[in-house]
Amino acid sequence: MEFKRIRDEVKSLSPETLRSDNSDYFEAVFIKGELVKLNARLTNFFGEPAWPSKDKLTSQMDEAIKDFGGIQGGQTLYFKGVGINSLFAMLWPWQDGVHTTIKIAYK
């Protein structure tokens, strides 16, 4: 399953804090020094970020991320449609400039 593959790749980078690790949702916190590796893994898996982008988010993207409050400036969204389902990763940088939360979900 695609979700398990990307979740396992991200976990292998040894996040600072593991918040949630379920069959369809993963959340962890990474420190700034790991973001280059994290973004490389996400880009390799998903392709270029859906946000920020010059393109508008699709309705499938908006629907998938609405339970997370959507996407805001400064945040990053990676997205892959999997049939009628969605697989995505959201990076939410903290105000401290050191930590970033990653949320990966399959809906």
Order of alpha helices (4+ residues) and beta strands (2+ residues): alpha-beta-beta-alpha-alpha-beta-beta-beta
